[in-house]
Amino acid sequence: MKIPAALRPAVAQAGARALDLLASLRPGQELAARVLAPLGRGQVRLLLGSTELVAATPLRLAAGDRLRLVVEKGLPQPVLRLLTEPPPGQPLKELARQALVRQQPPGELAGQARSLAPQAQAAPSPLARQAVEALARPALSMERLDAPALRRTLAESGLFLEARLARGLPPLPSDRKLALLRLLRDLAPRPTGPATSPETSAAARRPSGEGLFERLLQLVEAGVSRIQHHQAASLAGDDPARSVWRIDLPLQQGERRDELQLRIRREAPADADAEAGWEAEVHFDFEETGPVNARIGFRQGQVSCSFRAERADTVQRFAAALPMLERRLEAAGLSVASLGCSQGASPPPDAELPRGLLDEQA
């Protein structure tokens, strides 16, 4: 839909107002409009706010139609596009796409944050040090990795922040997403004075010479996007009977820091008397093992474990340890259905995007 540059408003005295409206249009801006009348020859008279405009369009529009428009181009020849209601699930997929572009794994964020630590220590504001500490968060010690630690890490991961708020519960004090969102708010540049346009307003908020804070802001945004990506991926499944949670788990092994990626899946029981099925997939890439995927399933009182590694020596080590694993599972009161180990590609769970997430024509 195009609004002619040589616009002739329907009411002569509204001319200045219409031109002011056209001059204020910015790409991405959304507008609500109502069709006053079709004029024929591909033109309609629109009412935007209290201003009438003539628009050229190939669409068949009737008087009274209410439109949602987005500005694609401003002056000298503004272009408006008609917005339709998004199909079910589209906002979620769009969130996942946006988060996927901006996110970074926490291990990368921690490394980049630690490289900024000397500058943060020298910065006059304590905010820089707080951001570095939050991004380079302490990792779980391998010696202290147990069920309570996993439950606490999952609860504080930020995945359930909105769910708690929706139930009227206060957020956990150590919720990671909440901490990053607060940093995002505090690191965001502040307006320095009145602005006459969105462009000058954005420029006024951008502090001069604050390279450290701008970089920290980017890293915090990437951390928030990582959590949003996990949240969107958890909600983007097509099966309502299946729940999926993804989480990053930092591990400290001596002087070395590693990352575990966990994906936990719960399948609702087929009937009221049956138990839910659970499956956990763990991906890690240690120096000693190379990339490994471990999958643990629990269904109908039985547990099954399978390991897939890329290196042949790792497969041999896991295969040799399977009898000991079976004895320990049975000692814990679990019935072992199957154990296995194989060699092959072991991509992280992030490599498997929700179906349809990138299902677009180029």
C-alpha positions as CSV (number, residue, x, y, z in Angstrom):
1,M,0.0,0.0,0.0
2,K,1.4,3.4,-1.0
3,I,0.5,6.8,0.0
4,P,1.2,9.3,-2.8
5,A,3.9,11.9,-2.1
6,A,1.7,14.6,-3.6
7,L,-1.1,13.9,-1.1
8,R,-4.3,15.8,-1.4
9,P,-6.2,15.6,1.9
10,A,-10.0,15.3,1.7
11,V,-10.4,18.4,4.0
12,A,-8.4,21.4,2.9
13,Q,-7.8,22.7,6.4
14,A,-6.3,19.4,7.4
15,G,-3.5,19.7,4.9
16,A,-0.8,20.8,7.4
17,R,-1.8,18.1,9.8
18,A,-1.6,15.4,7.1
19,L,1.8,16.5,6.0
20,D,3.0,16.5,9.7
21,L,1.7,13.0,10.0
22,L,3.6,11.8,6.9
23,A,6.8,13.5,8.1
24,S,6.6,11.7,11.4
25,L,6.3,8.1,10.0
26,R,9.2,5.9,10.9
27,P,10.0,2.4,9.6
28,G,8.6,-0.3,11.9
29,Q,6.0,2.0,13.4
30,E,2.5,0.4,13.7
31,L,-0.6,2.3,12.9
32,A,-4.3,1.7,13.3
33,A,-6.5,2.9,10.4
34,R,-10.1,2.8,9.3
35,V,-11.3,2.8,5.7
36,L,-13.7,5.8,5.1
37,A,-14.5,5.0,1.5
38,P,-13.1,3.3,-1.6
39,L,-12.5,5.9,-4.2
40,G,-12.0,3.6,-7.2
41,R,-9.0,3.3,-9.5
42,G,-7.1,1.6,-6.7
43,Q,-7.5,4.3,-4.1
44,V,-9.1,4.5,-0.7
45,R,-9.6,7.2,1.8
46,L,-8.2,6.3,5.2
47,L,-8.5,7.8,8.7
48,L,-5.4,7.5,10.7
49,G,-6.1,9.0,14.1
50,S,-7.9,12.2,13.3
51,T,-6.2,12.7,9.9
52,E,-7.6,11.7,6.5
53,L,-5.3,10.4,3.8
54,V,-5.7,9.0,0.3
55,A,-3.9,5.7,-0.2
56,A,-3.2,3.7,-3.4
57,T,-3.6,-0.1,-2.9
58,P,-4.4,-3.2,-5.0
59,L,-6.5,-4.5,-2.1
60,R,-10.2,-4.6,-2.1
61,L,-11.3,-2.6,0.9
62,A,-14.7,-1.6,2.1
63,A,-15.9,1.4,4.1
64,G,-15.6,0.6,7.8
65,D,-12.7,-1.9,7.5
66,R,-10.3,-1.6,10.3
67,L,-6.6,-2.0,9.4
68,R,-3.4,-2.6,11.2
69,L,-0.5,-1.1,9.2
70,V,3.2,-1.0,9.6
71,V,5.5,1.6,8.1
72,E,8.0,0.2,5.7
73,K,9.4,3.5,4.3
74,G,9.0,7.1,5.3
75,L,9.2,10.2,3.1
76,P,9.6,11.0,0.3
77,Q,7.3,8.1,-0.7
78,P,5.9,6.4,2.4
79,V,5.0,2.8,2.1
80,L,2.6,1.1,4.5
81,R,2.1,-2.7,4.7
82,L,-1.1,-4.3,5.9
83,L,-0.6,-6.5,9.0
84,T,-2.7,-9.6,9.3
85,E,-3.3,-11.5,12.5
86,P,-0.4,-13.9,13.0
87,P,-1.1,-17.6,12.7
88,P,-1.1,-19.6,16.0
89,G,2.4,-20.1,17.3
90,Q,3.9,-17.4,15.1
91,P,4.8,-15.0,17.9
92,L,6.6,-17.8,19.7
93,K,8.5,-18.8,16.6
94,E,9.4,-15.1,16.0
95,L,10.7,-14.9,19.6
96,A,12.8,-18.0,19.1
97,R,14.2,-16.7,15.8
98,Q,15.2,-13.4,17.4
99,A,16.7,-15.0,20.5
100,L,18.6,-17.5,18.3
101,V,20.4,-14.7,16.5
102,R,21.4,-12.8,19.6
103,Q,22.1,-15.6,22.1
104,Q,25.5,-16.9,23.2
105,P,26.3,-20.0,25.3
106,P,27.1,-19.1,28.9
107,G,30.6,-20.5,28.5
108,E,31.4,-18.0,25.8
109,L,29.8,-15.2,27.8
110,A,31.8,-16.1,30.9
111,G,35.0,-16.1,28.9
112,Q,34.3,-12.7,27.3
113,A,33.2,-11.3,30.6
114,R,36.4,-12.4,32.4
115,S,38.5,-10.7,29.7
116,L,36.7,-7.5,30.6
117,A,37.4,-7.9,34.3
118,P,40.5,-5.6,34.4
119,Q,38.6,-2.8,32.7
120,A,35.6,-3.3,35.0
121,Q,37.8,-3.1,38.1
122,A,39.2,0.2,36.9
123,A,35.8,1.6,36.0
124,P,34.4,4.3,38.4
125,S,31.0,2.7,38.5
126,P,30.4,-0.6,40.4
127,L,27.9,-1.6,37.7
128,A,30.6,-2.9,35.4
129,R,31.9,-5.2,38.1
130,Q,28.4,-6.4,38.9
131,A,27.9,-7.2,35.2
132,V,31.1,-9.2,34.9
133,E,30.3,-11.1,38.1
134,A,26.9,-12.0,36.8
135,L,28.1,-13.1,33.4
136,A,31.0,-15.1,34.8
137,R,28.8,-16.8,37.3
138,P,30.3,-19.4,39.6
139,A,30.2,-22.9,38.2
140,L,29.1,-26.0,40.1
141,S,31.9,-28.1,41.4
142,M,32.0,-31.6,40.0
143,E,32.4,-33.0,43.5
144,R,29.2,-31.2,44.6
145,L,27.1,-32.3,41.6
146,D,24.1,-34.0,43.1
147,A,20.3,-34.1,42.8
148,P,19.6,-31.1,45.2
149,A,22.2,-29.0,43.3
150,L,20.6,-29.8,40.0
151,R,17.1,-29.0,41.3
152,R,18.4,-25.6,42.6
153,T,20.2,-24.8,39.4
154,L,17.1,-25.6,37.3
155,A,14.8,-23.5,39.6
156,E,17.2,-20.6,39.4
157,S,17.9,-20.8,35.7
158,G,15.4,-18.2,34.7
159,L,13.2,-20.6,32.7
160,F,10.4,-20.4,35.2
161,L,10.5,-16.6,36.1
162,E,7.3,-15.7,34.2
163,A,5.5,-18.9,35.3
164,R,6.1,-18.0,39.0
165,L,5.0,-14.4,38.5
166,A,1.8,-15.6,36.6
167,R,1.0,-17.8,39.7
168,G,1.4,-14.8,42.0
169,L,4.6,-16.1,43.5
170,P,7.6,-13.8,44.1
171,P,10.7,-14.5,41.9
172,L,13.6,-16.4,43.5
173,P,16.2,-14.0,44.7
174,S,18.9,-15.7,42.7
175,D,16.9,-16.1,39.5
176,R,19.4,-15.7,36.7
177,K,17.0,-14.1,34.2
178,L,15.8,-11.6,36.7
179,A,19.4,-10.7,37.6
180,L,20.3,-10.2,33.9
181,L,17.1,-8.2,33.2
182,R,18.0,-5.8,36.1
183,L,21.5,-5.4,34.7
184,L,20.0,-4.8,31.3
185,R,17.9,-2.0,32.8
186,D,20.8,-0.5,34.7
187,L,23.2,-0.7,31.8
188,A,20.9,0.8,29.2
189,P,21.9,4.4,28.3
190,R,19.7,7.1,29.8
191,P,18.2,10.0,27.9
192,T,20.3,13.2,28.3
193,G,17.6,15.7,27.3
194,P,14.6,16.3,25.1
195,A,14.7,14.7,21.7
196,T,12.9,15.8,18.6
197,S,12.8,12.5,16.8
198,P,13.3,8.8,17.4
199,E,16.7,9.0,15.8
200,T,18.0,11.9,17.9
201,S,16.5,10.3,21.0
202,A,18.4,7.0,20.4
203,A,21.6,9.0,19.8
204,A,21.1,11.0,23.0
205,R,20.8,7.8,25.0
206,R,24.0,6.4,23.6
207,P,26.9,7.4,25.9
208,S,30.0,8.7,24.3
209,G,33.2,6.8,25.0
210,E,31.5,4.1,27.1
211,G,32.9,1.1,25.1
212,L,33.1,-1.1,28.2
213,F,29.4,-0.6,29.1
214,E,28.3,-1.0,25.6
215,R,30.1,-4.3,25.4
216,L,28.7,-5.5,28.7
217,L,25.3,-4.5,27.5
218,Q,25.7,-6.7,24.5
219,L,26.8,-9.6,26.6
220,V,23.9,-9.2,29.0
221,E,21.5,-9.1,26.1
222,A,23.0,-12.3,24.7
223,G,22.6,-13.9,28.1
224,V,18.9,-12.9,28.3
225,S,18.4,-14.1,24.7
226,R,19.9,-17.5,25.6
227,I,17.3,-18.0,28.3
228,Q,14.6,-16.8,26.0
229,H,15.7,-19.2,23.3
230,H,15.5,-22.1,25.8
231,Q,12.0,-20.9,26.9
232,A,10.8,-20.6,23.3
233,A,12.2,-23.9,22.3
234,S,10.5,-25.5,25.4
235,L,7.1,-24.1,24.3
236,A,7.4,-24.6,20.6
237,G,6.6,-28.3,20.5
238,D,3.6,-29.6,18.6
239,D,2.6,-32.2,21.2
240,P,0.7,-30.7,24.3
241,A,1.3,-34.0,26.2
242,R,5.1,-33.5,26.1
243,S,6.9,-31.0,28.2
244,V,10.5,-30.1,27.5
245,W,13.0,-28.0,29.5
246,R,16.5,-27.0,28.4
247,I,19.2,-25.7,30.7
248,D,22.9,-24.8,30.6
249,L,24.9,-26.2,33.5
250,P,28.4,-24.7,34.2
251,L,30.8,-27.2,35.8
252,Q,34.1,-26.5,37.5
253,Q,36.7,-29.2,37.3
254,G,39.9,-28.0,39.0
255,E,41.1,-25.0,37.1
256,R,39.0,-25.8,34.1
257,R,35.4,-24.7,33.4
258,D,33.1,-26.9,31.2
259,E,29.5,-26.7,30.2
260,L,26.8,-29.3,30.3
261,Q,23.7,-28.9,28.1
262,L,20.6,-30.6,29.5
263,R,17.3,-31.3,27.9
264,I,14.6,-32.9,30.2
265,R,11.5,-34.2,28.6
266,R,8.3,-35.3,30.4
267,E,5.6,-37.3,28.6
268,A,2.1,-37.3,30.1
269,P,0.7,-40.7,30.8
270,A,-1.8,-42.2,28.4
271,D,-4.3,-42.9,31.2
272,A,-4.8,-41.8,34.8
273,D,-3.4,-45.0,36.3
274,A,-0.1,-44.8,34.4
275,E,3.0,-42.9,35.3
276,A,4.6,-40.1,33.3
277,G,7.6,-41.0,31.3
278,W,10.8,-39.0,31.7
279,E,13.9,-38.6,29.6
280,A,17.0,-36.6,30.1
281,E,19.7,-35.9,27.5
282,V,23.1,-34.5,28.6
283,H,25.6,-33.2,26.1
284,F,29.2,-32.4,27.1
285,D,32.5,-31.9,25.4
286,F,35.4,-32.5,27.8
287,E,39.1,-32.7,26.8
288,E,39.2,-36.3,27.9
289,T,36.1,-37.5,26.1
290,G,35.3,-35.3,23.1
291,P,31.7,-34.6,22.3
292,V,29.3,-37.0,24.1
293,N,25.5,-37.4,24.3
294,A,24.1,-39.3,27.2
295,R,20.4,-40.2,27.2
296,I,18.6,-41.5,30.3
297,G,15.0,-42.6,30.2
298,F,12.6,-43.7,33.0
299,R,9.3,-45.4,32.0
300,Q,7.1,-47.7,33.9
301,G,9.6,-48.2,36.7
302,Q,12.5,-49.0,34.4
303,V,15.6,-47.0,33.5
304,S,17.5,-47.1,30.3
305,C,20.8,-45.4,29.4
306,S,22.6,-44.9,26.2
307,F,25.8,-43.0,25.3
308,R,27.0,-41.8,21.9
309,A,30.5,-40.5,21.5
310,E,32.5,-39.3,18.5
311,R,35.9,-40.7,19.6
312,A,36.5,-44.5,19.5
313,D,38.6,-44.4,22.7
314,T,35.7,-42.7,24.5
315,V,33.3,-45.4,23.3
316,Q,35.6,-48.1,24.7
317,R,35.9,-46.4,28.1
318,F,32.1,-46.0,28.4
319,A,31.5,-49.6,27.3
320,A,33.9,-50.9,29.9
321,A,32.1,-48.9,32.6
322,L,28.6,-50.1,31.7
323,P,28.7,-53.2,34.1
324,M,29.6,-50.9,37.0
325,L,26.8,-48.5,36.1
326,E,24.3,-51.3,36.0
327,R,25.3,-52.5,39.5
328,R,25.0,-49.0,40.9
329,L,21.6,-48.4,39.3
330,E,20.3,-51.7,40.8
331,A,21.8,-50.8,44.2
332,A,19.8,-47.6,44.1
333,G,16.6,-49.8,43.7
334,L,16.2,-49.2,39.9
335,S,15.2,-51.8,37.4
336,V,17.6,-51.6,34.4
337,A,15.9,-52.0,31.0
338,S,18.9,-51.4,28.8
339,L,22.4,-49.9,28.7
340,G,24.4,-49.2,25.6
341,C,27.1,-47.2,23.9
342,S,27.8,-46.4,20.3
343,Q,30.1,-44.2,18.2
344,G,28.7,-41.4,16.0
345,A,28.0,-37.7,15.7
346,S,27.1,-36.1,19.0
347,P,25.7,-32.6,18.4
348,P,24.4,-30.5,21.3
349,P,20.7,-30.2,21.8
350,D,20.8,-26.7,20.3
351,A,21.5,-28.2,16.9
352,E,18.0,-29.6,16.9
353,L,15.7,-26.6,16.4
354,P,12.0,-27.0,17.0
355,R,10.2,-28.1,13.8
356,G,9.1,-25.1,11.7
357,L,11.4,-22.7,13.5
358,L,13.3,-21.9,10.3
359,D,10.8,-23.3,7.8
360,E,10.8,-20.3,5.5
361,Q,11.4,-19.7,1.9
362,A,14.5,-17.6,1.2
